[in-house]
């Protein structure tokens, strides 16, 4: 049964998954952080990915979802983006860890004789490294409570050491550690009844690790009834009122409010022996959620990308932050976004006529790498420019804007990026000088231009008006830049470079004046990474505003 906690030390909540992945463990973790923050506590959220990659940067987005870059430059899992959006603040690199990071650190210590000649093993040395990282994350965050999401599902070989590290921390300080299991409750079509047995088995599997869940968050299509709660309580040794119903909702931003209706923060705080510093403060959040559900009118946005194909399915997770940034700005302006996926390959090969883009109020070309669909993206940029459809290019989308303008306005036929055509006669996009050497020695992982850099904005520009300030800071993830050799030609032809790196000649933003086009902007950085529910990003605000004016 759930324990009543004492007041001894820093508090930890470990969130683990039962039955299957992909049912909302990350959103549950983010929501737990949100409801505790609403009670006045400082919370840091930690994501554990049990793969051996040192970071998320080398993984294909169609397989793993988008790479979320922190201010520090660390390339992380997309759940870190949800954490920042729910908490409304930046997280540090210590709030993310992978098995690859852990093993790399342990091996480096062994090479440096930091283990004093001992035989270095998974237990205790790897496990103890994990424990120390949990404690370091809490210390650096100066938080009251640390919520740790252990990736994967109970029974996965890969996450066993992380669960064991949590078990040891509970053994050492049982009043300071709680376990929350997020588990799926299926309703088979042929049976028509919600089944608890998979969750019962998942709890028994967790028990085999020496861990007993204190709280079960039961994910299902519909709310749990009392009978199901009682059955889980008896079978899983968890109090019935500590089984939280988490039915499907229209918006993930409803989840913290649903948790509070079940008094989850009270349950967590009582179990941890903490007194709430204040009553739940969800005023602004509730106002935002009301906008999510009650917008009048729509704005239709087409996203022209390449990371969509995964078997017979479309994977929107590859552009998760872009999607959320669009939503925040649309909701803030009282409209609902209608987001349509447009495969750049279909535009390129003519399967979807480029003229079909006329139906959209705005077009976004997001980040990416490689040649797949590049001509389709360039065609989309050209169509948006010529037909005055608001266009927003993000990183690679900026490159497409510049290539298109160089080809069709400046007259540099076959202009391209050296990423795609190293022998192009007009390399208007070229590799950053410091990146050339890195690629030559095959230094790929974590070696791009990453993280937050300052950018100075030109007076009178669309972006300066949007931000309302002269110098901004945004997050980057790229190896290629606008080639300074061609800047003067592009400027003479009317393209405005309205943002530059404050400590160098790197052009960060290109745009057309509003007298020429309502909104034609490309950024080298990724503004979507800093968009949040209660503070939409100013560039997305300006883009949505222009798109709305097109509909009126």
Helices and strands as residue ranges (DSSP letters): E 11-18, H 25-38, E 43-49, G 56-58, H 61-64, E 68-69, E 75-76, H 79-87, G 93-95, E 96-98, H 99-111, I 122-126, H 127-141, E 145-150, G 157-159, H 160-172, G 174-176, E 177-184, H 197-208, E 215-220, H 226-236, G 240-242, E 243-247, G 252-254, H 255-261, H 264-272, H 283-294, E 298-305, E 309-310, E 313-314, G 316-319, H 320-332, E 336-343, H 344-349, G 354-359, E 362-365, H 374-386, E 390-394, H 396-405, I 406-410, E 416-417, E 427-431, H 433-440, E 449-457, H 462-467, E 471-478, E 480-482, G 484-486, H 487-492, E 496-501, E 507-511, E 520-523, G 527-530, H 538-551
